[in-house]
Amino acid sequence: MINEFIIRKFVKNHEEIKNRKVIKSYGYLCGAAGIISNAVLSLIKIIIGININSIAVIADAVNNISDIGSSVVAIIGFGVSDKPADEKHPFGHARAEYLSALIIAVMVLLVGFKFLTTSFDRIRNPEEIASNTVTLVILLLSISIKIWQANFYTSVGEKIKSSTLKAAAADSRSDVLTTGVVVFSIFSSGLVPFPIDGYVGLLVSVFIIYNGWKIVTDAIDPLIGTAPDKDLVEKVIERVESFEGIRGSHDLIIHSYGGGRNIATIHAEVSDRMNIVEAHEIIDRAEREISEELHIDLIIHMDPINYDDIEVKELYHGTKYIISEIDSELDIHDFRIVPEKNGAVIFDLVVPLTYTDRQIEETKKHIREKLTLNFNRSNIKITIDKSNINV
């Protein structure tokens, strides 16, 4: 309830989550919430840490200070990602958000390594820790605030598909664990014969480093390029093939440019006997309507296919049967017989990404042998198409 109240209070038109301005407002709100809450937490923990002489508490406080820096970076990232396209960046600047998540990760890692060395020093040179009920209450309050942060960032991050906020949520969840361990170390320090504060500080540092590394990988993956969202893939294929006159589709490729901006291309099969102007009108309408409905930039390539020739049908279904015996994951498209090329049988063979070059050559050889034996076809041209999506 409180999260929804905050969103309604500070984000104008908060339901328009596809609007870049609204997305930026969400990012600014989360960044501001992070700066305020982490500033309060870090100040309180520094005071407590100094008063009770706990390196673990001070480490946790500095971790909160780094979270302030992370929130500032997040705000900058959302601001840059909202910039419109220009000559150097024709697809906009939305991927800047991934860079801001990467900067957050580096800051988290630096903090972790810093307190790794500090904790080792405390183990070698142990000092007595003082504790009281006020310290316990304040640290438990800190945990409550971090739980709220994690929930808030997660809900907003999922709503606007933000890798930066998902990274911040993961960082907050890690902070809940580390602060909990710090509380344990403080109130058990007088019960054990070894410097538990230093060891817990060491453990906190490891948690921070692990969390930073996870954020690094989560930020790098979309920059390198990841598989498209399965739900989006299914919706694009379903909608393309729902248009009258389109008999099938293949070769769907979806590129993400961040901030929910996707550019997709797909091949749509139409009858080769269809009037070219009519076919163009169908393809043009499909591009326009699907782009508006799914909030993507869709480009459709038209493939004219002979669906009515008896010889083509027989050979097509025969080839489908042959490949099904080899591997159920194989598929074919753009199947045709070209009389002008001495009756050449031409088609694309879709193979899984895991197929090696040797597997591909063996598969092609097997298909050619079967088509020659069963259908007396020797002029066979196979183009390999490695599937980059899983439906």
N, C-alpha and C positions, 0 to 999 in steps of 0.2 A: 504493500500500500504506500509506504513512504517513498519508494522509488518512483512509482507512478505519479505521486504528488509533485516530486521534484522535477520530473520530466515535463509535466503539464505546466508547471510554474515558469520554467526557464527555457523550454524549447518551443518556439513558435511553429505551428503546423507540424507538431511532433509525429502525426500519423503518416506524413508523406516521406517515408523512409527511402524512396528512390531519388528524392530531390537532394542534389549535392549540397545546397545551402543548409538544409535540415540536418544532413549527415555531419556537416561541419559544426553545427550548433550542438549536436550530441557530443562530438569530440571535445569541444571547448568546455562543455558542462562537466564531463568526466575528468578532464584535465584540472579544472578549477577545484572540483571536489577532492581530487588527489592531493593537490598542493596544500589546501587548507587542513585536511585531516592528517596528512603526514607531517606537516609543520608542527601541529599540536603534539602529535605522538613523539616526534623526535626530540622536541624540547623537554617534554616530561621525562622521557627515558634517559636523556643526558643528565638531568638533575638527579634522578634516582640512581643512575649508574655511578656518578661521582660520589654521592652521599654514602652508598653502601659498598663502594669500591669493587664493582663487578664489571669485568671486561666483557662478559657475555651481554649484559644489559647495554653497555656502551656500543658494542658491535651491532646490536639490534637497533639502537638509536641511529647510528650512522647509515644502516641499511634503509631506515625510513627517510633519511636525508637524501639518499640516492633515489628513493622513490619520488621525492619532490622534483629532482632533475628529470626523472622519467616522465613525469606529468607535464613538465615544461616542454620537453622534446615532443611529446604526444600532441600538445597544442600546436606547436610549430609544424609538425607533420600534417595535421589536419588542414592547417592554413595553406601550406604549399600544395597539398594534393587537390585542393579546390580550385587552383589556378586553371584557367581555360587553356585549350590547346593553342600552340603557337607554331612558328615555322620549324623550330628544332624539335618540338614535341607534339606531333600531329595528333596523337591519341590522348593528350592531356597529361596531367602530372599526378594521377591518382596513385601510382606506384611509389610515390614519395612516402606514403604511409608505411610501406614495408621497410624503407630505410630508417624511418623514425623508430620502428620496432627493433631494428638491428642496433641502433645507437643505444636504446634502452638496455638491450642485452649486454652490450660492451660495458656500460656503466655498472650493471649488476655484477658482472664478472670481476671488474676491478675492485669493487667493494669486497667481494668474496675472497679474492687473493690477498687483499690487504689484511683482513682479519684472520686469515689463515696463519700468517706470520705472527700477528699479535697474540693469537691464542697459543701458539707454540712457545712464545716468550713467557706467557703467564704459567704454562705448565712447568717450565724450567725454574721460574721464580714466583712461586705461589704466594698469594696474599690473602688475608682474612676478609670474609664478606660479612657485612652486617645486613640484617633484614628485619622487616616489620610488616604489620597487617596492611598499612597504607600502601606499601610497595606492592603487595599481592593484589589488592583491589585495583590499583591503577593499571597494572600489567594485564589483569583479566579484562578490564575495560578496553585496553589496547587490542586484545584479541577480538573482542566483540566488534570494534570498529573495523578491523581488518576483514572479518567475516562479511560485514556489510559491504565493504569495498569490493571484495571478490564477487559477491552476488550482483552488485550494481554494474560492475564492469562486464560481467558475463552476460547479463540480460541485455544490456545495450550493445555489446559486441556482437551477439548473435542477431540482434534485431537489424543492425546496419552492416553486418558482415565485415567487421573491422578486426584485422589481425593485431593492430596496436592494442586495442582494448582487451582482446583475448590474452595477449601477452601480459598486460597489466593485471588481469584477473588471476593468471597463473602465479604472478609474482606475489599478489596479495594472499593467495592460498598458501604459498610457501612461507610467508611471514607469520601466518597463524600458527604453523607448525613450529617455526623457530622460536617465536615468543613463548609458546607453550613449554618448549624444552628449557628456555631460559628460566621460566618460573620454577620448573622442577629443580634446576641446578641451584638456585638461590636458597630454596627451602630444604635442600638436602645436603648443603655444603657442610653443615656441622655434624652430619651423621656418617660421613665417610672419611677415611684417613688419607685421601689423595685430593689434589686440587681439581675438583669437579668443574669449577667455573671455567678453567682453561680448556678442559676436555669438551665441555658443552659449547664453548666458544668455537672450538675446532669443528664440532658437529654442525653448528649454525653456519660456519663458513662453507662447509662442504655442501649444505643445502642451498646456499646462495649461489655457489658456483654451478651446481647442477641445474638450478632453475634458470640461470643466465644462459647456459649452453642450450637448454631446451628452447628458450626464446630465440636464440641464434638460428637454430635449425628451422623453427617455425617461420622465421622472417625470410630466410634464404630460399626455402622451397618454392614459394610463389614467384620469386625473382627468376629462379632457374626455369620454372614451368612445371605445373602439376596437372594431373588428370582432371578434366572438367567435372563439375558436379553431376552425379548420376541422374538426379531428378531433372536437371536442366536438359541433359542429353535426351532423356526419354520424352520430355515435353516437346523439344524441337522436332524430333523424328515423328512423333505422333501428329503434331500440327501440320507439318509439311505433307505427310501422306494423307491427311484428311481432305485436301483440296481435290475437287473433281478434275480428273485428267492426269493427275500425278499417280503413277502406278507403283512407285517404290522410291527409295532413297538410299544413299550410301556416302562414304567419304566425308562424314561430319567432322569438322575441326573447329574447336572453340578456343580462342585466345582471350585470356583475362588481362586487362590493363589496370586492375585495381579499382577499388571504390564501386564495385558492382558493374563496371563497364566491360562488356564482353562483345567480341567480334567473332561471328561464326560464318563458316562457309559449308555448303552441303551440295551434293549432286542429286538432282531430282530426275527420275525417269518418266518420260512421256512417250506416247506412241509416235513412231516415225511417220505415220500417215496423218498426224494432226497438222492442221494449218499453222504455219510458223507464227503468224500474228496472234492467233488464238492461244497458242502455247506460251508466247511471250506475255500476254495479258494475265494468264493464270500464274506464271512465275512471279511477275511484278506484283500482283495482288498478294500472293503468299509472303513475299519478302516484306511488304509494307505492314500487313496485318500482324504477322508473327513478331516482327521487330517491336511494334507498339505493345503487343500483349505481353511478351516475355522480357521487355526492356533490354534487348540486344540489338546489335547491328548485324543483320543477316543478309548474306549474299548467296543466291542460289544459282548453280550452274545447271543448265538443261542438257540432259542426255537423251537423244532420240533412240528408242529401242524398238525392234521389230517383234511385236508380241503375237502376230497372227500367222506367220509362216509356219507350216507344219514341220518342216525340216529343222528350223531353228528351235522350235519347242521341244522336239524329240531329243536333239543334241544337248539342249540346255538341261533338261531333266536328267539325261544320262550322265552329264558331267556332275550335276549336283549329287547324284547317287554315288558316283566314283569318289568324290571328295569326302562324303559322309562316312564311307568305309575307312578312309585314311584317318580322319580326325573330325569329330563333331564340331570343333571350333573353327574349321575352315569354312569359307564362303566365297561366292563369286558374284561379280556384277559387271555391267557393261559388256554383256555377252552378245556376240554378233558373228555372222558369217558374211565375208566381203567377197562377192563374186569378182570384183575388179582385181583382187589380189589372189587369183587362182583358188577361190573358195576358201580362203584362210579363215580359220576359227580363232577369234580374238576375244580375250576376256581378261579381267583383273581377278587375281586370286588373293583373297584376304587371309592373312596368316597372323597368329598371335605374336606379340612383341618378343616373346621368349624364344621364338624359332631361330635357330642358328642358320648360317649360310649353307651348311651341309644339309640340314633338314629341308631347307627350301629347295635346293637343287634335287634332292632325292624325291621330294613331293612332286615337283614339276615333271621329273622323268617318269614317275609312276603314272601320272595323269596322261601324259602323252602316249605312253605304251598302251594304256587301257582304251583311249579314244581311237588309236590306230587299230587295235584288235577288234573292238566292238562296233566301231562306226566307219572303219576304213578312212580315217582322217590322219593325214601326216603333216599338213601345213598348219601348225598350231602355235600361236603367239600368246604367251602368258606374261602379264605384267604383275609383279608382286606389290601388294598393298598391305603394309603392316598396320594392324588395327591399333589405334592409340586411345580407344575408348572402350569401356566395359559397360554394357547395358544389362 
